[in-house]
Amino acid sequence: MNAEIRALWAKSGSRLSAADEAKYQHLLVEWAAAVDAERSEDAEADEEAGAAPPAPRTGAPLRLTRAA
């Protein structure tokens, strides 16, 4: 998925068309879901192994803005 995102930006010259912007947003949603699923699997494995739960994440949420 990361490769698809990078390729989209590389071909766009850092400016996404409306169609590419829609594809980019879709890829970001898929990427975020995959990362969340991976973290959940890791947490379950840690819990089964008896590891302490991870500290809660802190900081501001990631905000994506379109380039001017």
C-alpha positions in Angstrom: 0.0 0.0 0.0 2.8 2.4 0.8 4.3 1.7 -2.6 1.0 2.7 -4.3 0.8 5.9 -2.3 4.4 6.8 -3.2 3.8 6.0 -6.8 0.7 8.2 -6.9 2.7 11.1 -5.5 5.7 10.4 -7.8 3.6 10.5 -10.9 1.7 13.5 -9.9 4.6 15.8 -9.4 3.4 16.7 -5.9 0.0 17.8 -7.2 -2.9 15.4 -7.3 -5.8 15.6 -9.7 -9.3 15.2 -8.3 -9.3 11.5 -9.4 -5.8 10.9 -7.8 -6.9 12.8 -4.7 -9.9 10.4 -4.3 -7.6 7.4 -4.9 -5.1 8.8 -2.4 -7.8 9.2 0.3 -9.0 5.7 -0.3 -5.5 4.3 0.0 -5.0 6.3 3.3 -8.2 4.7 4.7 -7.0 1.2 3.7 -3.5 1.9 5.1 -4.9 3.2 8.5 -7.1 0.1 8.7 -4.2 -2.2 8.0 -2.0 -0.5 10.6 -4.8 -0.7 13.2 -5.3 -4.4 12.5 -1.6 -5.0 12.8 -1.5 -3.2 16.2 -4.5 -5.2 17.4 -2.8 -8.4 16.4 0.4 -7.4 18.1 -1.4 -6.4 21.3 -3.3 -9.8 21.4 0.0 -11.6 20.9 1.6 -9.6 23.7 -1.4 -10.2 26.0 -1.2 -14.0 25.3 2.5 -13.9 26.1 1.8 -12.1 29.4 3.4 -8.8 28.4 2.2 -5.5 29.9 -0.2 -3.5 27.8 1.4 -0.7 25.8 1.1 2.9 27.0 -1.7 4.9 25.5 -0.8 6.9 22.4 -0.6 10.7 23.0 -0.3 13.7 20.8 -2.5 15.4 18.3 -4.2 13.3 15.6 -2.7 13.4 12.1 -4.3 16.0 10.0 -3.9 15.8 6.2 -4.2 18.9 4.1 -4.2 19.4 0.4 -1.3 21.3 -1.0 -2.1 24.8 -2.3 
